[in-house]
């Protein structure tokens, strides 16, 4: 583990960019649980308008009701860890009418939300003035995750780090994940053992009752086991831009 990298978060203001309610708890919940007492976290949930819920009994509900439930879940999570929380009012891919295949294949350049999302996320970064921004890698190519990554890169914060999107990361081989990210000019920044906080992370995932299932938790644990450093059982990883890479477009 890069101890100096992880300790650099202590006492800092760090902005978490979450495409949807649940993405931070799923992808970075172990790190957050371990460092929230020492790090001043803020979180921006970008797509807070949603028509998607996992339980069948909720899927026929009107989207404002589903959105309200998801927002409430996010607020409970943030209160639990002392995270300052902000929600933008963008509609997610489900509300655009995209099906499961389309939301993983849409070209980010053709998304009608692109310019507005870039501007709104940029305004959040400017307002929070964080030491670091943590954004999704967009593994799995979900269009909402791509938009948030693009928005973060458009404003080129000095310390921009990328988290591996759960559960999407677990649907690919570890070789595929690493090959894709390295081809994008990224390299691992820190691997964080979460053995001491993984139970709390699982509990936090279940706070998102509209989204979480036992298979989703199992997928998280599978990926956490694949990336663990020697001598540990489970971990999370953050990536950074290689120094020799081209600047963000």
C-alpha positions in Angstrom: 0.0 0.0 0.0 1.2 3.5 -0.7 1.0 4.8 2.9 2.2 8.3 2.0 -0.5 8.6 -0.6 -3.3 7.6 1.8 -2.0 9.7 4.7 -2.0 12.7 2.4 -5.8 12.7 2.6 -5.7 13.4 6.4 -6.8 16.9 7.2 -7.7 17.6 3.6 -10.9 18.7 1.9 -11.8 15.9 -0.6 -14.7 16.1 -3.0 -16.4 12.8 -4.0 -18.2 12.8 -7.3 -21.0 10.2 -7.3 -23.0 9.7 -10.5 -25.9 8.2 -8.6 -26.9 7.6 -5.0 -25.0 4.5 -4.0 -21.8 4.8 -6.2 -19.5 6.1 -3.4 -20.7 3.6 -0.8 -20.3 0.7 -3.3 -17.0 1.8 -4.7 -15.2 3.6 -1.9 -17.1 2.6 1.2 -14.1 1.0 2.9 -11.8 3.9 2.3 -14.5 6.4 3.5 -15.2 4.4 6.7 -11.4 4.3 7.5 -10.7 7.9 6.8 -13.8 10.0 7.5 -12.7 10.9 11.0 -9.5 12.5 9.6 -10.6 13.8 6.1 -13.2 16.5 5.3 -15.3 14.8 2.7 -17.9 16.5 0.5 -20.0 14.5 -1.9 -21.9 15.6 -5.0 -24.5 13.2 -6.4 -25.0 14.3 -10.0 -28.0 12.3 -11.3 -30.5 12.6 -8.4 -33.6 12.2 -10.6 -34.2 8.5 -11.2 -36.8 6.1 -12.4 -34.8 3.0 -11.4 -35.3 0.8 -8.4 -34.3 -2.8 -7.9 -37.4 -4.1 -5.9 -40.2 -4.9 -8.3 -42.7 -3.4 -6.0 -41.1 0.0 -6.5 -40.6 0.0 -10.3 -44.2 1.1 -11.0 -44.0 4.1 -8.7 -43.7 7.6 -10.2 -40.1 8.7 -10.7 -40.4 11.6 -8.2 -41.2 9.1 -5.5 -38.3 6.8 -6.5 -36.0 9.8 -6.6 -37.0 10.9 -3.2 -36.3 7.4 -1.8 -32.8 7.4 -3.4 -32.0 10.8 -2.1 -33.0 9.9 1.4 -30.7 6.8 1.3 -27.8 9.1 0.2 -28.5 11.5 3.0 -28.5 8.7 5.6 -25.2 7.4 4.4 -23.6 10.9 4.4 -24.9 11.7 7.9 -23.4 8.4 9.1 -19.9 9.4 8.0 -20.1 13.2 8.5 -20.0 13.9 4.7 -21.2 17.2 3.4 -23.7 16.4 0.8 -25.0 18.1 -2.3 -27.4 16.8 -5.0 -27.6 18.1 -8.5 -30.9 17.8 -10.3 -30.0 15.9 -13.5 -32.0 13.0 -14.8 -30.3 9.7 -15.0 -30.1 7.4 -18.1 -33.3 5.5 -17.1 -35.3 8.7 -17.2 -33.9 9.4 -20.7 -35.5 6.2 -21.8 -32.3 4.3 -22.3 -32.5 0.5 -21.6 -29.7 -1.5 -20.0 -27.9 -2.0 -23.2 -28.1 1.5 -24.5 -26.9 3.1 -21.3 -23.7 1.1 -21.6 -23.1 1.8 -25.3 -24.1 5.5 -25.7 -21.4 7.9 -27.0 -20.7 10.5 -24.4 -20.3 13.1 -27.1 -23.9 12.7 -28.3 -25.4 12.9 -24.8 -27.6 16.1 -24.6 -26.7 16.5 -20.9 -22.9 16.8 -21.5 -22.4 20.5 -21.5 -24.7 21.1 -18.6 -23.2 18.4 -16.4 -19.7 19.6 -17.2 -20.7 23.2 -16.2 -22.5 22.1 -13.0 -19.8 19.8 -11.8 -17.2 22.5 -12.5 -19.2 25.0 -10.4 -19.2 22.5 -7.5 -15.4 22.0 -7.8 -14.9 25.8 -7.9 -17.2 26.3 -4.9 -15.7 23.5 -2.7 -12.1 24.2 -3.7 -11.1 20.7 -2.6 -7.5 19.5 -2.3 -8.5 16.4 -4.3 -11.4 15.2 -6.4 -12.3 11.5 -6.6 -14.2 10.6 -9.8 -15.4 7.3 -11.3 -13.1 5.5 -13.8 -16.4 4.7 -15.8 -15.6 1.0 -15.9 -18.5 -0.6 -17.7 -19.0 2.5 -19.8 -22.3 3.5 -18.1 -23.1 6.8 -19.8 -23.8 8.6 -16.5 -20.4 7.6 -15.1 -18.8 8.7 -18.4 -20.3 12.1 -18.0 -19.1 12.6 -14.5 -15.6 11.5 -15.4 -15.6 13.8 -18.4 -16.8 16.7 -16.2 -14.0 16.1 -13.6 -11.4 16.0 -16.3 -12.7 19.1 -18.0 -11.8 21.1 -15.0 -8.4 19.4 -14.5 -8.1 19.7 -10.7 -4.5 19.3 -9.6 -5.2 16.2 -7.5 -7.7 14.1 -9.5 -8.0 10.4 -8.6 -10.3 7.7 -10.0 -12.1 5.0 -8.2 -13.1 1.6 -9.7 -16.8 1.5 -10.3 -18.6 -1.2 -8.4 -20.3 -3.4 -9.4 -19.1 -2.8 -13.0 -15.5 -3.5 -12.2 -16.4 -7.0 -11.0 -18.1 -7.9 -14.3 -14.7 -7.8 -16.2 -11.5 -9.8 -15.6 -8.9 -8.0 -13.6 -6.6 -8.0 -16.6 -9.3 -6.3 -18.7 -9.8 -3.6 -16.0 -6.1 -2.9 -15.7 -5.5 -3.0 -19.5 -8.4 -0.5 -20.1 -7.3 1.9 -17.5 -3.6 1.8 -18.4 -4.5 2.4 -22.1 -6.3 5.5 -20.9 -3.1 6.9 -19.4 -3.9 5.9 -15.8 -1.8 4.1 -13.2 -2.6 2.9 -9.7 -2.2 5.6 -7.0 -3.1 3.7 -3.9 -4.4 0.3 -2.9 -6.3 0.5 0.4 -6.8 -2.6 2.6 -10.3 -2.6 3.9 -10.3 -5.7 6.1 -11.1 -3.6 9.2 -14.0 -1.7 7.5 -15.4 -4.2 5.0 -18.3 -5.2 7.4 -19.2 -1.6 7.8 -19.0 -1.1 4.0 -21.5 -4.0 3.6 -23.8 -2.4 6.1 -23.6 0.9 4.3 -24.4 -0.8 1.0 -27.6 -2.1 2.6 -28.6 1.4 3.5 -29.4 1.8 -0.2 -32.4 -0.5 0.0 -33.8 0.6 -3.4 -30.6 -0.6 -5.1 -28.8 -3.3 -3.1 -29.1 -7.1 -3.4 -27.0 -9.9 -2.0 -25.5 -10.5 -5.5 -24.4 -6.9 -5.6 -22.6 -7.2 -2.2 -21.0 -10.5 -3.4 -19.7 -8.7 -6.6 -18.2 -6.0 -4.4 -16.4 -8.6 -2.2 -15.2 -10.5 -5.3 -13.5 -7.4 -6.7 -12.1 -6.4 -3.3 -10.5 -9.8 -3.0 -8.9 -9.6 -6.5 -7.1 -6.3 -5.8 -5.9 -7.0 -2.3 -2.2 -6.4 -1.5 -0.2 -9.3 -0.2 -1.1 -10.2 3.4 -4.6 -8.8 3.3 -8.0 -10.1 2.3 -9.8 -7.2 0.6 -9.0 -3.8 -0.8 -10.1 -0.8 -2.9 -8.0 1.0 -5.4 -7.6 4.6 -6.6 -5.9 5.5 -9.9 -4.2 8.6 -11.1 -3.1 10.1 -14.4 0.4 9.1 -15.5 2.8 12.0 -15.3 3.9 11.5 -18.9 0.3 11.4 -20.2 -1.2 14.1 -22.3 -3.2 16.7 -20.3 -6.9 16.2 -20.0 -8.8 17.0 -23.2 
